């Protein structure tokens, strides 16, 4: 197994914001901390296809070998469904690389700005390229 | 001989009621109106004795009992014993179908030749039942209320409900199902004031065979509109989790040091020109029904133009009056807006608690809505589970003391523009995540002008003498699409609220370090 790393960056990330971040029912600025950008690589435990936000739960091993479960907030299920994404697109065990910001209360919760598979493909950014074949 | 007389009498009575049923222009029984059950089914579908907060009642299940598989009968017993905490309704979750039909709250059926819509007083739940044969766009997507497709079989409305999740119960006694649930409802008007309703439940994972419940819905003739019961909001106000804002909530008064409110200060805004090639209803009224999404340009993040600020998205600015695009705030209310932008105030936004958005916000939150035009109404079903019933019959407004999150809306057509006047707000809503301020004194005049077959230009003029010095107006297009509503069951996973509460509590502790 590849070593899965967490690095909490000290400086601001330069990342593209998912359009879907705007699918909000509460203030993201109030909930997440601009001074706590995070970059995580981890294994998907579960995705909850809920509204108004969906959640990806991943397990992340830090440099000392501790495994931390992170809750990652993404667009609501309805927006993902309308873009052609379905539950089977994110099976348990998938390795994801995530950039975002950690919650202000310091819990292992983050708002996602980008999600990529280990082959570099972007998850949930725009329409699902495979949706038409379904 | 007597037997044949009874048959003959039944036939005559049956024919008479069939002839006198209220009917739509298409000749179908007209179910439109306000209805409610008069039974104890919501406590327990089966025969049951009285218990604390549960009146006794008779079974409405055909044959008396629900045919559970043995393991499921045990599971139901566990549910029953834990019902005071385990009933999904205790968390204000969506009740599912058919439970919502026999809860002890009124509901309003609206009927067009393509849909039957049902709006419920409880938590502003709604159902949209397609009766036009349109196949589901999102088959297989599970939801709390399921996917309802209907058809008319003679005078009987038959509705098939599929794609339920496994989270809802049939009653408060723990009767339950799996996600394999399939419900077939039958609505048959016995007479103008009674609907005979039955629902056949199939779930091979839980039951040994299909089973049926039967009951009547009675017309609530004394009721001209259903009101609101916002379960979660009432709960959080009662337990203190959502705090009263004495400056804005009913019955707050205009602050004594406010600048005078100039009700006539608005600029003249000619209405947008309605298109001539818009679809029309049979009576010539513009047909504005269908699925719409606002091109809101960030209105949900602030009505004044601003750049993106970290995770608060930009807004292009929707204010067209005052012409410079700034909201005419009283000084204290501008300070309040600036305060609401601070992280510890994120918790105070009602929609962060999954409460409804109010008016006009519900139209420009990032979620679609469906407009229906049954006789006498324009009905709006919001995907974020709330509804507006805009009456067109010139009825008197509600008395002043009846206050609602969504207000009381009365509409009329002026040419091809729908004009809606709303008041009786409770003052609890925010206008967006930025915290643009509104109070219970707001009146909203909205115009819906169809400028093309696929676009409505929407305006809302808000007059509110508590936070503002004069009325103001916003404008944005609503775009029609060939799409269907899904369901936002906001409370199903609102983990954000705890984080927002932690941020608020930490801020409060920092102000009072000794506590």
Interface residues (C-beta under 8 A of the other chain):
Chain A: X21 X22 X23 X24 X25 X26 X27 X28 X29 X30 X31 X32 X34 X48 X50 X51 X52 X53 X55 X71 X73 X76 X77 X78 X81 X82 X101 X103 X104 X105 X107 X109 X111
Chain B: X138 X141 X298 X300 X301 X309 X310 X311 X312 X313 X341 X342 X343 X344 X345 X346 X347 X349 X351 X352 X354 X365 X366 X367 X383 X384 X433 X434 X483 X486 X487 X488 X489 X490 X492 X493 X495 X496 X497 X498 X499 X500 X502 X503 X506
